[in-house]
Amino acid sequence: MNTPFDELAGFKNVNNKNDKLKVSSKKKGDLSKEQLAFNRLTKRIQKLESSIETESVKMNRLVIFYDKEVLPNKIKLAEVQLDLAFALDESTNKHRLSKSITEKVKETIVYLCEEAFEFILVTPDTEALYDRWSDISFQEDLEQQKRDRNQMFSDFFGSKLSDKMNMDDLDLDDPESMARFQENIEQLFEEKKSTSKSKKQLEKEELKKQEEAIQNKSIRSIYISLTKILHPDTETDEVLKKEKEELMKSVTAAYEQKDLSTLLRLEMEWVFKTSEHLEKLAEDKLKIYISVLKERVSELELEKHMLYRNPRLENVFSFINQDENQAKILINHEKDQIINDYLDLEGDISIFNRLKSKSDINEFIEEFHEYHCEGSDNFGFNDMFY
């Protein structure tokens, strides 16, 4: 939902002293209830905007760092995982393996393929390899994973929300689908807030109606006040005079169109530039500002909440609550572990390719299966820091 406050994002006080926009008084305790509320809301907005910006920058840097340091090594590991899977597949054609060993080959190949497919493109050859050994086809497995992820999202957001959503339309790999999902979540949050209204909520709604009535009466008064402040004939400085001429064009156009939002935005812009006017605002006008600021707080809180639900953070999600430097240390630990696993697996492939006797092959398969498939998750790096 757009509010007049949205268009003020980025405005700074013209004094460039990083002062907070707030109502002040020479005497302590002289501020009214509305003035104090205005100050609290502007402070809350500043903190939320700062937090969102800081977290967004940190998350983006961690994603870039992870993609640079870890993903190339995961891809190399995935490639050798598939090399071993193909080598095991070929061994069953060369040797008559027992039923129990063949079952372990099956589990190992499916395991290696599933791990590798997380990071490299599935080709017709690798898909055919997977289909030969898996109980369900690769495409069926994809559909099941999609259903599982949708269920995870459904569980996360709770039945009261997810029951009203079409989870079948959710595709975490499709930006348009994710945009629709986020829009639905926002709508459902709004709906949830509007249900089961308490007496207090009904009173708030009545207050909002009164505020709207005030707003409807304010168009002419705002226009008159702005024309008094911004009329270029009252300005001797040529630069400021030109600026006021442009602003007056916008004010007049908004007034003629009965566009209260634009008039409010222009007046608030003037307030941002001349914060000393805040102390002179009438109480009814201050209530309008407070209403707009409350909407902005709600939107920012939802934006911050959704920030942590971005699928792009999947690889770094376990690190985002850490200090950035500590997160990078942990990411480097993961990289080192992957490199070690890659080197170990390369060594395993070299050993396996030199084996000639069936007994040696059986022994290798049993040991590899026991170490990697029977409860050990050496390649399950996503669990390392959860």
Phi and psi in degrees as a GROMACS rama.xvg file:
@    title "Ramachandran Plot"
@    xaxis  label "Phi"
@    yaxis  label "Psi"
@TYPE xy
-87.4832  141.145  ASN-2
-128.428  164.95  THR-3
-55.6895  -26.2065  PRO-4
-70.7851  -25.9192  PHE-5
-56.6166  -40.6149  ASP-6
-74.0572  -5.41548  GLU-7
-95.504  0.702607  LEU-8
-57.6859  127.959  ALA-9
98.0112  -11.5605  GLY-10
-66.3624  138.289  PHE-11
-120.226  157.321  LYS-12
-64.8087  135.343  ASN-13
-63.0778  -18.0232  VAL-14
-74.0978  -12.992  ASN-15
54.359  37.954  ASN-16
-108.962  11.6981  LYS-17
58.1161  26.8911  ASN-18
-70.2959  144.885  ASP-19
-78.5898  141.316  LYS-20
-72.4567  115.112  LEU-21
-159.488  159.764  LYS-22
-84.5672  131.361  VAL-23
-125.2  163.184  SER-24
-143.024  146.121  SER-25
-68.1759  -30.8835  LYS-26
-104.827  130.399  LYS-27
-65.2092  133.143  LYS-28
87.9408  4.89062  GLY-29
-86.2164  -9.51213  ASP-30
-75.3761  142.238  LEU-31
-79.4716  173.519  SER-32
-60.5851  -42.6006  LYS-33
-67.604  -38.7082  GLU-34
-65.8444  -40.3808  GLN-35
-64.6095  -40.1424  LEU-36
-63.6097  -40.8585  ALA-37
-59.225  -45.1783  PHE-38
-63.9792  -42.6897  ASN-39
-62.5373  -42.4704  ARG-40
-68.099  -42.4316  LEU-41
-65.7523  -34.9567  THR-42
-67.2742  -41.5209  LYS-43
-64.2467  -40.7471  ARG-44
-63.5932  -44.0026  ILE-45
-60.5897  -42.7324  GLN-46
-66.398  -42.8112  LYS-47
-64.8362  -45.8525  LEU-48
-62.6315  -41.7451  GLU-49
-64.697  -42.2678  SER-50
-64.899  -43.9872  SER-51
-62.9814  -44.2208  ILE-52
-64.3433  -45.317  GLU-53
-63.055  -46.7825  THR-54
-66.1723  -39.8463  GLU-55
-61.9076  -44.2872  SER-56
-63.7519  -45.2994  VAL-57
-61.8973  -47.6502  LYS-58
-60.6208  -42.3646  MET-59
-63.1585  -40.9522  ASN-60
-65.9595  -37.5536  ARG-61
-68.0946  -39.6832  LEU-62
-61.9463  -45.5781  VAL-63
-62.8918  -44.4072  ILE-64
-62.0663  -45.2516  PHE-65
-63.3611  -45.6115  TYR-66
-61.388  -33.0322  ASP-67
-79.807  -43.1894  LYS-68
-89.7292  -37.4638  GLU-69
-101.342  -48.0688  VAL-70
-56.2003  -43.384  LEU-71
-57.3725  -36.6507  PRO-72
-73.5226  -33.5766  ASN-73
-65.9304  -36.1531  LYS-74
-66.4884  -43.0274  ILE-75
-61.8157  -41.5412  LYS-76
-63.5985  -42.5805  LEU-77
-60.7678  -39.0732  ALA-78
-63.4114  -42.4093  GLU-79
-75.32  -26.6391  VAL-80
-60.8582  -42.8285  GLN-81
-71.2118  -33.2438  LEU-82
-58.4699  -45.1883  ASP-83
-67.7517  -38.9617  LEU-84
-59.3587  -43.9958  ALA-85
-66.8485  -37.4463  PHE-86
-64.4865  -41.0341  ALA-87
-65.746  -40.5164  LEU-88
-60.1539  -43.8433  ASP-89
-66.3738  -33.4115  GLU-90
-64.5429  -29.9565  SER-91
-71.9749  -21.1239  THR-92
-81.5029  -28.7608  ASN-93
-86.8685  -30.3255  LYS-94
-125.338  146.596  HIS-95
-87.8424  92.519  ARG-96
-86.9756  151.141  LEU-97
-67.4667  166.068  SER-98
-62.7268  -42.072  LYS-99
-66.5083  -40.2848  SER-100
-68.6027  -41.1296  ILE-101
-61.2804  -36.7312  THR-102
-64.6931  -37.4589  GLU-103
-70.274  -35.1868  LYS-104
-61.7895  -44.6597  VAL-105
-57.4498  -51.0356  LYS-106
-62.9178  -37.8026  GLU-107
-69.8304  -43.0564  THR-108
-63.682  -45.7799  ILE-109
-61.3825  -42.6976  VAL-110
-60.2754  -49.7664  TYR-111
-62.2035  -41.6316  LEU-112
-64.1342  -45.4517  CYS-113
-61.63  -40.1051  GLU-114
-65.8664  -43.5816  GLU-115
-68.8575  -37.5175  ALA-116
-65.9426  -14.4735  PHE-117
-68.7512  -22.4701  GLU-118
-128.313  -10.7321  PHE-119
-131.818  158.401  ILE-120
-66.2557  134.398  LEU-121
-80.7458  124.123  VAL-122
-99.8065  166.312  THR-123
-55.9214  -37.908  PRO-124
-66.7481  -45.4756  ASP-125
-71.34  -34.2601  THR-126
-65.2897  -40.5669  GLU-127
-64.6831  -38.611  ALA-128
-60.4661  -46.7156  LEU-129
-61.5446  -45.6905  TYR-130
-63.521  -30.6282  ASP-131
-65.8958  -31.6601  ARG-132
-109.913  -19.208  TRP-133
-86.252  151.662  SER-134
-71.4696  -26.3853  ASP-135
-125.374  153.162  ILE-136
-70.1028  164.207  SER-137
-59.2875  -43.6738  PHE-138
-65.1672  -39.9415  GLN-139
-64.4213  -37.5933  GLU-140
-64.6631  -40.7456  ASP-141
-59.1243  -44.8154  LEU-142
-63.1421  -39.7571  GLU-143
-65.3188  -40.7322  GLN-144
-62.2759  -39.5874  GLN-145
-62.8518  -43.8408  LYS-146
-63.2803  -39.9117  ARG-147
-64.6276  -42.4818  ASP-148
-67.1179  -39.0679  ARG-149
-62.7312  -39.3515  ASN-150
-65.168  -38.3299  GLN-151
-60.4246  -46.1019  MET-152
-63.5133  -40.938  PHE-153
-60.2862  -45.6341  SER-154
-64.1038  -38.9012  ASP-155
-63.695  -45.7369  PHE-156
-85.3047  -5.86435  PHE-157
88.8176  149.497  GLY-158
-64.2963  -32.8998  SER-159
-63.5369  -29.1935  LYS-160
-92.0099  -47.7467  LEU-161
-66.513  -28.0294  SER-162
-63.6188  -23.476  ASP-163
-95.1753  2.05981  LYS-164
-111.955  149.175  MET-165
-88.5589  90.7173  ASN-166
-70.0664  -19.8091  MET-167
-66.3505  -22.1329  ASP-168
-83.6615  -8.23421  ASP-169
-80.5505  124.448  LEU-170
-132.781  107.877  ASP-171
-64.6563  -17.6635  LEU-172
-93.3331  -2.76766  ASP-173
-109.957  112.437  ASP-174
-56.7035  -37.9842  PRO-175
-66.6187  -40.0367  GLU-176
-63.9339  -42.153  SER-177
-65.7968  -35.6269  MET-178
-65.3925  -41.9056  ALA-179
-64.1949  -39.6281  ARG-180
-61.6149  -46.2549  PHE-181
-63.6294  -39.4979  GLN-182
-63.0385  -41.2428  GLU-183
-63.2806  -41.8224  ASN-184
-59.6822  -44.5986  ILE-185
-61.9084  -41.7476  GLU-186
-64.248  -41.6285  GLN-187
-67.8099  -35.9016  LEU-188
-61.3432  -41.6613  PHE-189
-65.1608  -42.3817  GLU-190
-63.5596  -41.4624  GLU-191
-63.0795  -37.3223  LYS-192
-68.2543  -27.3346  LYS-193
-88.9998  -6.82435  SER-194
-94.6309  163.395  THR-195
50.4567  57.969  SER-196
-74.1987  129.27  LYS-197
-87.1325  172.762  SER-198
-59.1135  -39.5275  LYS-199
-64.0255  -40.1905  LYS-200
-66.2719  -39.9296  GLN-201
-63.5665  -37.488  LEU-202
-64.7577  -38.2406  GLU-203
-63.963  -39.8988  LYS-204
-63.835  -41.0309  GLU-205
-64.1273  -40.14  GLU-206
-62.3506  -39.2538  LEU-207
-64.1841  -39.0248  LYS-208
-61.7411  -39.5679  LYS-209
-65.1882  -39.7733  GLN-210
-63.7789  -38.8196  GLU-211
-64.2255  -37.6328  GLU-212
-63.7802  -39.8229  ALA-213
-62.4616  -41.842  ILE-214
-61.6976  -42.0659  GLN-215
-63.9797  -28.8671  ASN-216
-85.1732  -8.59422  LYS-217
-90.038  -13.9684  SER-218
-56.1262  -50.2783  ILE-219
-67.892  -40.9543  ARG-220
-66.3833  -38.6481  SER-221
-64.3003  -43.2527  ILE-222
-60.2311  -45.8085  TYR-223
-63.657  -43.2904  ILE-224
-65.2881  -38.3241  SER-225
-70.1374  -37.638  LEU-226
-64.9983  -33.7027  THR-227
-68.1692  -40.3524  LYS-228
-76.2133  -39.416  ILE-229
-103.123  -0.247915  LEU-230
-59.819  122.965  HIS-231
-64.213  -24.4318  PRO-232
-66.1393  -17.9903  ASP-233
-89.1333  0.154635  THR-234
-109.906  130.464  GLU-235
-94.8188  -28.5508  THR-236
-71.5651  123.071  ASP-237
-64.6349  -37.1425  GLU-238
-65.3984  -48.8435  VAL-239
-66.0486  -33.8745  LEU-240
-62.7896  -42.6698  LYS-241
-65.6498  -40.912  LYS-242
-61.7584  -42.8997  GLU-243
-66.7163  -35.2052  LYS-244
-60.0242  -43.0621  GLU-245
-67.1243  -41.6611  GLU-246
-64.7016  -38.8935  LEU-247
-64.9116  -34.1439  MET-248
-60.8984  -43.3234  LYS-249
-67.1268  -40.4708  SER-250
-63.2444  -46.0471  VAL-251
-63.7019  -43.3756  THR-252
-62.2091  -42.0582  ALA-253
-66.5339  -38.8224  ALA-254
-65.8806  -43.7183  TYR-255
-62.9266  -30.9329  GLU-256
-91.6246  3.70546  GLN-257
53.9038  40.4297  LYS-258
-94.3321  90.4504  ASP-259
-64.9197  -38.7368  LEU-260
-58.883  -44.8288  SER-261
-68.3217  -38.9892  THR-262
-63.0462  -42.3305  LEU-263
-61.9928  -42.9864  LEU-264
-61.0744  -44.0565  ARG-265
-65.9044  -39.3661  LEU-266
-68.2926  -40.9763  GLU-267
-65.8959  -34.6627  MET-268
-61.5679  -41.9885  GLU-269
-64.7284  -38.6815  TRP-270
-63.872  -41.4392  VAL-271
-60.2777  -36.5466  PHE-272
-79.8101  -23.1225  LYS-273
-135.237  75.9085  THR-274
-63.4125  -13.967  SER-275
-68.0493  -16.0563  GLU-276
-72.9686  -17.1388  HIS-277
-59.6727  -39.9955  LEU-278
-65.1021  -19.273  GLU-279
-97.9808  -1.47747  LYS-280
-66.587  138.143  LEU-281
-69.3174  155.17  ALA-282
-60.7104  -39.9572  GLU-283
-66.5346  -36.3882  ASP-284
-68.1425  -38.8311  LYS-285
-64.0761  -35.8277  LEU-286
-62.3975  -36.6409  LYS-287
-63.4124  -46.5242  ILE-288
-60.2414  -42.7722  TYR-289
-61.5897  -40.8278  ILE-290
-60.5795  -43.7005  SER-291
-65.7861  -41.2167  VAL-292
-65.3415  -36.9811  LEU-293
-62.5023  -41.5372  LYS-294
-61.0729  -40.8491  GLU-295
-65.1  -39.4793  ARG-296
-61.2776  -45.83  VAL-297
-60.2008  -43.3635  SER-298
-65.2164  -40.7573  GLU-299
-67.9611  -37.2459  LEU-300
-64.5215  -40.4486  GLU-301
-67.8193  -40.0457  LEU-302
-60.9056  -41.5573  GLU-303
-66.8728  -39.8877  LYS-304
-61.5916  -44.7856  HIS-305
-73.233  -20.3102  MET-306
-56.6606  -38.3318  LEU-307
-83.5188  -2.52518  TYR-308
-104.042  10.0735  ARG-309
-72.3655  122.936  ASN-310
-57.7049  -21.6033  PRO-311
-62.2595  -20.5116  ARG-312
-87.1959  5.04347  LEU-313
-51.9809  -45.2906  GLU-314
-73.6853  -25.4407  ASN-315
-112.8  8.98244  VAL-316
-57.8091  -37.6623  PHE-317
-72.3777  -7.16981  SER-318
-107.781  -13.2942  PHE-319
-70.2676  -19.0349  ILE-320
-85.8577  -1.87654  ASN-321
-88.7424  157.531  GLN-322
-56.493  145.521  ASP-323
-57.4145  -43.6627  GLU-324
-64.5512  -41.7747  ASN-325
-65.6992  -38.9977  GLN-326
-60.889  -40.9662  ALA-327
-67.6633  -34.0005  LYS-328
-63.1674  -44.1646  ILE-329
-65.5802  -38.7421  LEU-330
-63.9041  -40.1368  ILE-331
-65.4705  -34.3978  ASN-332
-62.2351  -41.5356  HIS-333
-63.9029  -41.4141  GLU-334
-60.6773  -45.0921  LYS-335
-61.3038  -40.4444  ASP-336
-63.6531  -40.8606  GLN-337
-65.703  -41.5145  ILE-338
-61.7929  -43.02  ILE-339
-62.3784  -42.4676  ASN-340
-65.0732  -37.0229  ASP-341
-63.087  -46.3372  TYR-342
-65.8047  -39.6572  LEU-343
-62.8682  -42.5472  ASP-344
-69.3717  -36.9758  LEU-345
-59.7546  -41.9521  GLU-346
-63.9948  -39.9156  GLY-347
-61.6144  -41.9089  ASP-348
-65.0487  -42.1437  ILE-349
-60.4115  -42.1456  SER-350
-65.4633  -46.4104  ILE-351
-62.0474  -40.3211  PHE-352
-67.4338  -18.7396  ASN-353
-91.7794  -10.4068  ARG-354
-71.6238  138.356  LEU-355
-115.754  -43.6451  LYS-356
-81.0207  149.142  SER-357
-64.9539  -34.1396  LYS-358
-64.7595  -40.0538  SER-359
-65.9604  -39.8439  ASP-360
-64.0096  -43.842  ILE-361
-59.2669  -43.4056  ASN-362
-63.0697  -43.8575  GLU-363
-60.3857  -48.0898  PHE-364
-60.7766  -43.6202  ILE-365
-63.6457  -44.0022  GLU-366
-68.248  -43.1518  GLU-367
-64.5915  -43.6254  PHE-368
-62.4597  -43.791  HIS-369
-62.9335  -40.8699  GLU-370
-74.7645  -38.2492  TYR-371
-103.209  -24.6936  HIS-372
-112.631  -18.3263  CYS-373
-100.071  71.5444  GLU-374
89.2188  -10.5182  GLY-375
-95.3082  139.114  SER-376
-121.463  51.2588  ASP-377
-61.8534  -26.7197  ASN-378
-99.5962  1.03663  PHE-379
-87.6075  67.011  GLY-380
-67.0565  -20.9146  PHE-381
-64.2119  -19.5738  ASN-382
-91.7635  -3.61591  ASP-383
-60.0445  -38.2256  MET-384
-119.287  14.2948  PHE-385
